[in-house]
Amino acid sequence: MSKRTILILKAVVHLICLTPFFWLVRFYTSGALELDPDPVAYITHFTGDWALWILLSSLAVTPVRRLSSRISWLIRFRRLIGLYAFFYASLHLATYIFLFSGYDLPTVLTGVRAGHLSIVLDEWKIVWPTIWDDVLKRRFIQVGFLAWVILLALALTSPASIMRAMGGKAWQRLHRLLYLAGAAAVIHYWWLVKAGVRTPWKVTAVLTVLLLARLGHTVLKQRRGSGPELHTTRI
């Protein structure tokens, strides 16, 4: 595949992954978001849903490209898609911290414009006890934060220079934690929703298929590696 084609495909991936973000910005600037009964909950669910679906898309790259050698080039975009999963997960976390927890963002922005930068930390000191109390009491926040921390570690180690410094095998072992992040994100979703409301059956089914595909590939690889050895007898 030519470099030009790769650049075009990367641009397409960027456009697809950024479309939800641009749509959300447009939804806000048009004033339509204010008409929603609970704008903060809308942003929270929107960013969380897209973080999870893009994360699952990243996990799907490897099993899909194994279907045919003709689409092996898909592996070039796995890290890029994974970074967008981290991007939306970070927006999801930021929504909780700055909009949901009681952080007075309008006051902080006004203070920053006036040159009072210390107000950022002052407001954080006010809401931190509430956030920490939420983390200790709510399991869905704990497991969701675990997923975000894993994505953070994978994002920080995504550059090729870091991969070379770590060594290929160590880097691969670390990045297999993406499956754990996916599982934690789905559990976060299950523990967050009420019974019968926004139940995440679809994402659970997709994750299950991806985990089974990974398990099946591992089993087949082990069987091939432990096949019968050929012994020769000298006469």
N, C-alpha and C positions, 0 to 999 in steps of 0.2 A: 504494500500500500504506500502510495507516494506521500511525501510530507505535506503537500498541498491538501490532499484528501483528509489527512489526519487533522490539519488545522481547521478545515471546514467542519468536520464532525465534532471537534472540540467546541467550536463556536455554537453548533446546534445543541450540544449538551448544556453549555452555559445558558443558552436562551431558554431551553426547556426548564432547567432547574430554577432559573430566576423568574420565570413567568408568575408563579404563585406570589413571590415577594412584590413584584411590580403591581400585581392585581390588588394585593392588600394595601399598598401605598395609594393606589388609585381609589380604592374603596374608602380610604380614610380622607383623602383630599377632596373627594366629591361630596363629603358630608353624609354619605349613605351609612357609614359605620355608626353615626350618632343615632340613627333611627332604630338600631338593633336594641332589643330590651336589655341586653347585658354586653356592651362592647368589649369589656375586658375578657369575659368568658369566651366571646367569639374569637378574639385574637389568640387566646390561650389554646383553644381547640384547633384553630386553623394552623398555627405554627407547629403544634404537637403532631397533628395528623400528617402534615407534609414531611416533618422530620422522620417519622416512622416509615412512611411509604418510600421516601428516598433512601433511607437506610436499608430497607428490604430490597430495593432496586440494586443497591451496591452489592448486597449478598447474592443476588440472582445472577450477577455477571459471570462468575466462575462456572456454575453448573450449566448455564445457557451456552457459553462458548465451547463447552466440552461436547455439545451435541454435534458439532461439525467443525472441521478444521478451517472451513471457509469463513467462519465468524470468530476465529481466534483473536482477531484484532480488538474485540470488545474489551479485552483485559487492559488495554491502554487507558480506558476511561473509568476503571473501577475506583481508583484513588480519588479522581475528580468528583465522582458521584458521592463518595464517602465524605469528602470535605463539605459538600452541600448539605449532607445529612447533619453534620456538626453545626453548620451555619444555622439551619432551622431549629435544631435543638437548643442552640444558644439563644436564639430569639425567643423560644419557648420559655427558657429559664429566665431571661431578662424580663419577659412579660410578668412572670410571677414576682420577681424581686421589685421591679420599678412601678408596676401597675396594680398588682394584686395584694401585696404585703402591707400596703399603707405608706410606702415611700412617696413623699410629696414631691413628685417630679416637677410640676409646674413651678412651685416655689424655688426648687433647686435651680431650674433653668433661669428663672428671673434673677436669682442671686449670682449665678455665674456670669450672666450678661452684665451685671453691675460690678463685676470684679471680685465678688466675695466667693472665692474658690473653696474656702473652708466649709461652706455650707453643704458641699457634697458629702464630706465625712461626717459632719454633724447630723445630717439626716439619716445617714447609714447607722450611726450609733443609736438612733431612736428606734429604728425598725429591726435592728439585728436581734434583740431578744425575742421578738415575735417570730422571726424567721427560724431561729434556732429551736424555739419551742415547737414550731410546726414540723421541723425535721425530726425531732425526737418522738413526737406523738403520731405522725402520719407515715405509715409504711409506704404508701404510694409515692411520697416525696423522696423517701430514702432510696427506693429502687430506681426511681427516675433519675436521681442525682448520680447514682452508680453508673447508669447508662451514659450520662453526660460526661462523667470523668473518664470513662473508657474512650469515648469519642474524642475527648480532648487529648488523651495520650496518643491516640492514633493520628490525630491531626498534626500534633507536634513532631511526630516521627515520620510523617509522610514524605518529606523531601528525599530525593535520591542520595544526597550527601549523608543524611542520617542513616539511611539504609546501609550504605557502604561502611559507615563507622560501626554500626551494630553488628554487621555480618548478616548474610542472607537468611540463615536458619533462625537466628534470634529474632530478626525482624519479622519473619513469617509467623513464628510462635506468638509474638506480641499481637500481630494483626489478625490472628484467628480469634482474638477476643471480640472481634466485631460480631460474632455469633452470640456471645454472651450479652453484648450491648443490645442486640435485637431482642433477645429473650427478656432482658430486664425492661426494655421499653414496652413490650407487649404486656408484661405483668403489671407495669405501672399503669397502663391503660385499663386493664381489668380491675385493678384495685381502686381506680379513680371513679369509674362510672357506677351509677346505680343500676340495680337489676332491671333489665329490659330497656335501658336507655343507652343509646350509642354503644351497644355491646360490640366489642371488636372481633367478631367472628371471622371477618375477612382477613384481617392481618394475622390472626392466629393460624388460619388455614395456610396462608402463604408461607409464614415462618416454619410451620410444621413440614411442608413440602421441601423447603430449602434445607432444613436440618436432616431430613431423611435422605435427600440427595447427597449431602455431605457425608453422612454415615455410610451410605451405600458405596460411594466412591472410595472411602477409606477401607472398607471391608474388602472390596475387590482388589485394591492395591496391595493389601496385606496378603491376600490369597495368592496373587501372582508372584509376590516376593518370596513366599514360602512354598512354592511349587516343588515337585519332585526333582531332585538333582540327578544328573546323569553321572554314573560311575563307570569307569573303564577298568578292565582287568588285564594286567600284563600277562602275557603267555611266555 
